[in-house]
């Protein structure tokens, strides 16, 4: 059975040329959809927050006699081994260390970050310089 391209009933033998045009409509549709997606996501990529993560290295300075606030894995706060409420941390530190201008904040590595961040914010609002206690990477395996 023969097919007619131009609807006139001509066959290939009578001199009609086969249709060799490419249909670009689907290609244009795909390109326009990709353009819209790119335009929407480019704004989100540009407005992201760039964070420069600091490297942790061993400190060569002297350790000062400052209050140590410990954040346990369960989220409990302790000062010198005694539990403390986050709302009373300023008064407790000033009561035990009247001249303290800074504190050490020691948190378990598996503690919830929100708990550590809340304590850091509370200490900063109280006017203390917050020093984070870390452990050098090479000695972490020897102490557990």
N, C-alpha and C positions, 0 to 999 in steps of 0.2 A: 504494500500500500504506500502511496506517495503522499508526502506532506507538502502543503503549499505555504510559503513564507509570506508572500505578499497578498494572498487571498485571490489572486487572479487566475489561479489554476495553471500557471506556467510550471513546467518541469525544468529540471536542470539541462536537459538536452536542448531546449529551445533558446538558451542563452541567458537565463536569469542567474545572477551571481548569488552565492550563499551569503547569509547575513553574518558579518564578522565584527559587529559592534559589541563592545563590552558594556554591560549594564552597570553603571557606577552608582546608582541610587543606594544600594545596600552599603557600599563603601562609604559614601558621604554620611549616611545615617550613623554608622559606627564611629566615624571620626568626630561627628558633632557630639555624640554621647560622651566620648572620651574627653573632648574639650571641656564639656560641662563638668565632668568629674574632676578634671585637673583644676579648673577654676575654683571649685568648692574646696578642694583639699589643700590648695596652695596657701590659702589664708590661714588654715589651721596649722600648717607646718611653720609658717613665719611667726606666728604668735606664741610658739612654745617657749618654755623657760629654759634657758641655757644654764647648766649647772657645772661648775668646775669643782670636782671632788678633790679635797686636799689629801695629800699622801701622809700616812702615819709613819713616823720614824722615831727612833729612840731619842728621848730628851737627854741632853747632857747637863741640864741645869740641876740645882739643888732642890730637894723636896722641902717645901715649907710646912710648918705646923699649922695646917688649916683644918677646919671641920670637914669630915667626909660624910657625904650623904649617899646612902646605898639604896639602889632600886633593885629589889629582888625580882626573880623570874615571875613570881605571882603578882607583882605590881605593888608590893608593900614598900613603904619608905622607912628608912632607919637612919638615925643620927647617933653615932657612937654606940651602936648596938641596941638602941631604944627606939621603938616604933614612934613615928611622928605623923601627924595629919598634914596634908599639903597646905592647908589654910593657916597652920600654926608654925610653919617651917621658919619663917623670918624671926619670930619671937623666940623660938627654941634655939636657933643658932646664936642669936645675940645674947641670950641668957647664958649659954655655955661658953661662948667665945665672944666677949664684949668688944674686942677690937678687930674682929674679922671683917675684912673687905672683900674676901674671895672665899670660895668653897671648892672642894673637890666633889665631883659627881661621878660615882662609880655605879655602873649599871650592868646587869647580867646581859650577855650577848643574846639571849633568847627572850629578854623582856620585851613587852609590847612597846613599840616606838611611841605611841600616843602617851603612855605613862611617863616616859623619859622626857618627851617634849613638854609636857605640862609642868614637870618639875623644873626644867630649864627655864621656861617662861616665868614661872613664879619666882625663882631665884633672881632672874634678871630684873623683874619688876621691883623686887625688894632692894635692888641696888648692889647686889653681889656680882663679882666677876666669877663666872662659872668655868672651872677647869675640868675637862673630861679625863678620867683615868682610863688609860689603855694599857695593853700589854704588848711588848714587842713580839713580832711574829715568830721569831726563832725560839723563844722560851715558852710558847703556849703549849707545846707538847709535853714539857717537863712538869708543868704545874696544872693539876686538874682537881 
